[in-house]
Amino acid sequence: MMEQFTEEEKSDIKRVKNIIRWNLFDYLEPKVKSHYNSMFLSGGCIASLIQGDKPKDWDVYFYDQKTQIAVIDMFVADYKDEIEIIDEKYRQVTSQEQLCITENATTLKNNIQLITKHTGTPDDVRATFDFVHCKPYYDFGIDVLYISKEQYDLCKNKILKINNMKAQTTWRQSKFEQRGYKWP
């Protein structure tokens, strides 16, 4: 039998969805309006919000590479001052003028990361994630936050459960353990 969310958990999920909308919709929607239906948010930011913490960053993914390229090109051309500038000694930068455009993402100053490493459906992209607590996602186009009861419980209780063994690394495991995550 499938576990149901309590009213308190439903309220918490609604709070998280509203925070996502307040932090991302007002910023991204006017800039990328024609591409908004082809983008979704996923990763550790949703787990952080469930725990009541401020996300370190916001990972925005794209359903297809054409949209991904169009949105990133739009930021580089029209909103260049909003792309984070980094010191080359910290990351291998693949763009000119030391904008934070790496092999994995274009990072904006407000910590939104336009992910370039993976594109596809949420199921395709999330299959590449190392841990289950990173799998909840928000679909911008239809304004829905998708989270299972298991994902919610893992996030809320800071429990590590491997999603993709090939993607799981000691570094990532250690990072989450330092943030208080435990193994079941």
C-alpha positions as a Markdown table, in Angstrom:
| # | Residue | x | y | z |
|---|---|---|---|---|
| 1 | Met | 0.0 | 0.0 | 0.0 |
| 2 | Met | 1.3 | 3.4 | -0.9 |
| 3 | Glu | 2.0 | 5.8 | 1.9 |
| 4 | Gln | 0.1 | 9.1 | 2.0 |
| 5 | Phe | 1.3 | 12.5 | 2.9 |
| 6 | Thr | 0.1 | 13.9 | 6.2 |
| 7 | Glu | -1.6 | 17.4 | 6.1 |
| 8 | Glu | 1.5 | 18.8 | 7.7 |
| 9 | Glu | 3.7 | 17.3 | 5.0 |
| 10 | Lys | 1.3 | 18.6 | 2.3 |
| 11 | Ser | 1.6 | 22.1 | 3.8 |
| 12 | Asp | 5.4 | 21.8 | 3.8 |
| 13 | Ile | 5.5 | 20.7 | 0.2 |
| 14 | Lys | 3.3 | 23.7 | -0.7 |
| 15 | Arg | 5.7 | 26.0 | 1.1 |
| 16 | Val | 8.6 | 24.6 | -0.8 |
| 17 | Lys | 6.8 | 25.0 | -4.1 |
| 18 | Asn | 6.0 | 28.7 | -3.3 |
| 19 | Ile | 9.7 | 29.3 | -2.4 |
| 20 | Ile | 10.7 | 27.9 | -5.7 |
| 21 | Arg | 8.2 | 30.1 | -7.6 |
| 22 | Trp | 9.2 | 33.2 | -5.6 |
| 23 | Asn | 12.9 | 32.6 | -6.2 |
| 24 | Leu | 12.9 | 31.4 | -9.8 |
| 25 | Phe | 9.7 | 32.2 | -11.6 |
| 26 | Asp | 9.9 | 36.0 | -11.1 |
| 27 | Tyr | 13.5 | 36.0 | -12.3 |
| 28 | Leu | 13.5 | 33.4 | -15.1 |
| 29 | Glu | 10.0 | 33.7 | -16.6 |
| 30 | Pro | 10.4 | 37.2 | -18.1 |
| 31 | Lys | 13.8 | 36.3 | -19.5 |
| 32 | Val | 13.1 | 32.9 | -21.0 |
| 33 | Lys | 9.3 | 33.0 | -21.4 |
| 34 | Ser | 9.3 | 31.2 | -24.7 |
| 35 | His | 11.4 | 28.3 | -23.3 |
| 36 | Tyr | 9.8 | 28.1 | -19.8 |
| 37 | Asn | 7.8 | 24.9 | -20.7 |
| 38 | Ser | 11.0 | 23.1 | -21.5 |
| 39 | Met | 12.7 | 23.5 | -18.2 |
| 40 | Phe | 12.6 | 21.9 | -14.8 |
| 41 | Leu | 14.3 | 22.3 | -11.4 |
| 42 | Ser | 15.8 | 19.3 | -9.6 |
| 43 | Gly | 18.6 | 18.4 | -7.3 |
| 44 | Gly | 19.6 | 19.1 | -3.7 |
| 45 | Cys | 18.0 | 22.5 | -3.6 |
| 46 | Ile | 14.6 | 20.9 | -3.0 |
| 47 | Ala | 16.0 | 18.8 | -0.2 |
| 48 | Ser | 17.5 | 21.9 | 1.4 |
| 49 | Leu | 14.1 | 23.7 | 1.2 |
| 50 | Ile | 12.3 | 20.7 | 2.8 |
| 51 | Gln | 14.9 | 20.9 | 5.7 |
| 52 | Gly | 14.2 | 24.6 | 6.1 |
| 53 | Asp | 17.7 | 25.6 | 4.7 |
| 54 | Lys | 18.6 | 28.0 | 2.0 |
| 55 | Pro | 19.8 | 26.1 | -1.1 |
| 56 | Lys | 23.4 | 26.5 | -2.1 |
| 57 | Asp | 22.3 | 26.6 | -5.7 |
| 58 | Trp | 19.3 | 26.0 | -8.0 |
| 59 | Asp | 19.9 | 23.3 | -10.7 |
| 60 | Val | 17.7 | 24.1 | -13.8 |
| 61 | Tyr | 17.6 | 21.3 | -16.4 |
| 62 | Phe | 16.3 | 21.3 | -20.0 |
| 63 | Tyr | 14.1 | 18.8 | -21.8 |
| 64 | Asp | 16.2 | 19.2 | -25.0 |
| 65 | Gln | 19.6 | 20.5 | -26.1 |
| 66 | Lys | 18.0 | 23.0 | -28.5 |
| 67 | Thr | 16.3 | 24.8 | -25.6 |
| 68 | Gln | 19.4 | 24.5 | -23.4 |
| 69 | Ile | 21.6 | 26.2 | -26.1 |
| 70 | Ala | 19.0 | 28.9 | -26.8 |
| 71 | Val | 18.6 | 29.9 | -23.1 |
| 72 | Ile | 22.3 | 29.9 | -22.4 |
| 73 | Asp | 23.0 | 31.8 | -25.6 |
| 74 | Met | 20.3 | 34.3 | -24.5 |
| 75 | Phe | 22.0 | 34.8 | -21.1 |
| 76 | Val | 25.5 | 35.2 | -22.7 |
| 77 | Ala | 24.2 | 37.7 | -25.2 |
| 78 | Asp | 21.5 | 39.7 | -23.3 |
| 79 | Tyr | 22.2 | 39.1 | -19.6 |
| 80 | Lys | 26.0 | 38.7 | -19.6 |
| 81 | Asp | 26.3 | 40.8 | -16.4 |
| 82 | Glu | 24.1 | 38.2 | -14.6 |
| 83 | Ile | 26.5 | 35.3 | -15.2 |
| 84 | Glu | 28.9 | 34.6 | -12.3 |
| 85 | Ile | 32.5 | 35.6 | -12.9 |
| 86 | Ile | 35.0 | 33.2 | -11.3 |
| 87 | Asp | 38.7 | 33.0 | -10.8 |
| 88 | Glu | 40.2 | 30.4 | -13.2 |
| 89 | Lys | 42.1 | 28.8 | -10.4 |
| 90 | Tyr | 38.9 | 27.4 | -8.9 |
| 91 | Arg | 37.4 | 25.8 | -12.0 |
| 92 | Gln | 38.3 | 25.0 | -15.6 |
| 93 | Val | 36.5 | 27.7 | -17.5 |
| 94 | Thr | 35.5 | 27.0 | -21.0 |
| 95 | Ser | 34.3 | 30.5 | -22.0 |
| 96 | Gln | 36.1 | 33.7 | -22.7 |
| 97 | Glu | 36.2 | 36.6 | -20.2 |
| 98 | Gln | 36.1 | 34.1 | -17.3 |
| 99 | Leu | 32.4 | 33.9 | -17.1 |
| 100 | Cys | 31.3 | 30.9 | -15.1 |
| 101 | Ile | 30.4 | 28.7 | -18.0 |
| 102 | Thr | 31.9 | 25.2 | -17.4 |
| 103 | Glu | 31.5 | 21.9 | -19.0 |
| 104 | Asn | 28.6 | 21.2 | -16.6 |
| 105 | Ala | 26.7 | 24.4 | -16.2 |
| 106 | Thr | 26.3 | 28.2 | -16.7 |
| 107 | Thr | 26.1 | 29.7 | -13.3 |
| 108 | Leu | 24.2 | 32.9 | -12.7 |
| 109 | Lys | 25.0 | 35.4 | -9.9 |
| 110 | Asn | 21.9 | 34.4 | -8.0 |
| 111 | Asn | 23.1 | 30.8 | -7.9 |
| 112 | Ile | 20.8 | 29.5 | -10.6 |
| 113 | Gln | 22.8 | 26.9 | -12.5 |
| 114 | Leu | 21.7 | 26.2 | -16.1 |
| 115 | Ile | 22.8 | 22.6 | -16.4 |
| 116 | Thr | 24.5 | 21.6 | -19.6 |
| 117 | Lys | 25.7 | 18.1 | -18.5 |
| 118 | His | 22.4 | 16.4 | -19.0 |
| 119 | Thr | 19.2 | 17.1 | -21.0 |
| 120 | Gly | 16.0 | 15.0 | -21.3 |
| 121 | Thr | 12.9 | 14.2 | -19.5 |
| 122 | Pro | 12.9 | 14.5 | -15.7 |
| 123 | Asp | 13.0 | 10.7 | -15.5 |
| 124 | Asp | 16.0 | 10.5 | -17.9 |
| 125 | Val | 18.0 | 13.2 | -16.1 |
| 126 | Arg | 17.1 | 12.0 | -12.5 |
| 127 | Ala | 18.2 | 8.5 | -13.4 |
| 128 | Thr | 21.7 | 9.9 | -13.5 |
| 129 | Phe | 21.5 | 11.3 | -9.9 |
| 130 | Asp | 23.6 | 9.6 | -7.3 |
| 131 | Phe | 21.1 | 9.9 | -4.4 |
| 132 | Val | 17.3 | 9.5 | -4.1 |
| 133 | His | 16.9 | 12.7 | -2.0 |
| 134 | Cys | 18.1 | 14.7 | -5.0 |
| 135 | Lys | 15.3 | 13.4 | -7.3 |
| 136 | Pro | 12.3 | 15.6 | -6.5 |
| 137 | Tyr | 11.6 | 18.1 | -9.3 |
| 138 | Tyr | 9.6 | 21.2 | -10.1 |
| 139 | Asp | 8.2 | 21.5 | -13.7 |
| 140 | Phe | 8.2 | 25.2 | -14.6 |
| 141 | Gly | 5.8 | 24.8 | -17.5 |
| 142 | Ile | 2.9 | 23.3 | -15.5 |
| 143 | Asp | 3.9 | 24.7 | -12.1 |
| 144 | Val | 4.0 | 21.3 | -10.3 |
| 145 | Leu | 6.4 | 20.0 | -7.7 |
| 146 | Tyr | 6.8 | 16.2 | -8.0 |
| 147 | Ile | 8.0 | 14.4 | -4.9 |
| 148 | Ser | 7.2 | 10.9 | -3.7 |
| 149 | Lys | 6.6 | 10.1 | 0.0 |
| 150 | Glu | 9.9 | 8.2 | 0.0 |
| 151 | Gln | 11.8 | 11.2 | -1.4 |
| 152 | Tyr | 10.2 | 13.5 | 1.1 |
| 153 | Asp | 11.1 | 11.3 | 4.0 |
| 154 | Leu | 14.7 | 10.9 | 2.9 |
| 155 | Cys | 15.0 | 14.7 | 2.5 |
| 156 | Lys | 13.3 | 15.5 | 5.8 |
| 157 | Asn | 15.3 | 13.0 | 7.8 |
| 158 | Lys | 18.6 | 13.4 | 5.9 |
| 159 | Ile | 18.8 | 9.8 | 5.0 |
| 160 | Leu | 21.2 | 8.7 | 2.2 |
| 161 | Lys | 19.9 | 6.1 | -0.3 |
| 162 | Ile | 21.7 | 5.4 | -3.5 |
| 163 | Asn | 19.8 | 6.0 | -6.8 |
| 164 | Asn | 22.6 | 5.4 | -9.3 |
| 165 | Met | 25.6 | 3.5 | -8.1 |
| 166 | Lys | 27.7 | 4.5 | -11.1 |
| 167 | Ala | 27.1 | 8.2 | -10.3 |
| 168 | Gln | 27.8 | 7.9 | -6.5 |
| 169 | Thr | 31.2 | 9.1 | -5.5 |
| 170 | Thr | 33.1 | 9.2 | -2.2 |
| 171 | Trp | 33.3 | 13.0 | -2.5 |
| 172 | Arg | 29.5 | 13.4 | -2.8 |
| 173 | Gln | 28.9 | 10.9 | 0.0 |
| 174 | Ser | 31.2 | 12.8 | 2.3 |
| 175 | Lys | 29.7 | 16.1 | 1.4 |
| 176 | Phe | 26.2 | 14.9 | 2.4 |
| 177 | Glu | 27.6 | 13.2 | 5.5 |
| 178 | Gln | 29.2 | 16.5 | 6.6 |
| 179 | Arg | 25.7 | 18.1 | 6.2 |
| 180 | Gly | 24.3 | 15.5 | 8.7 |
| 181 | Tyr | 23.0 | 12.9 | 6.3 |
| 182 | Lys | 23.1 | 9.3 | 7.6 |
| 183 | Trp | 22.8 | 5.8 | 6.0 |
| 184 | Pro | 19.6 | 3.9 | 7.0 |
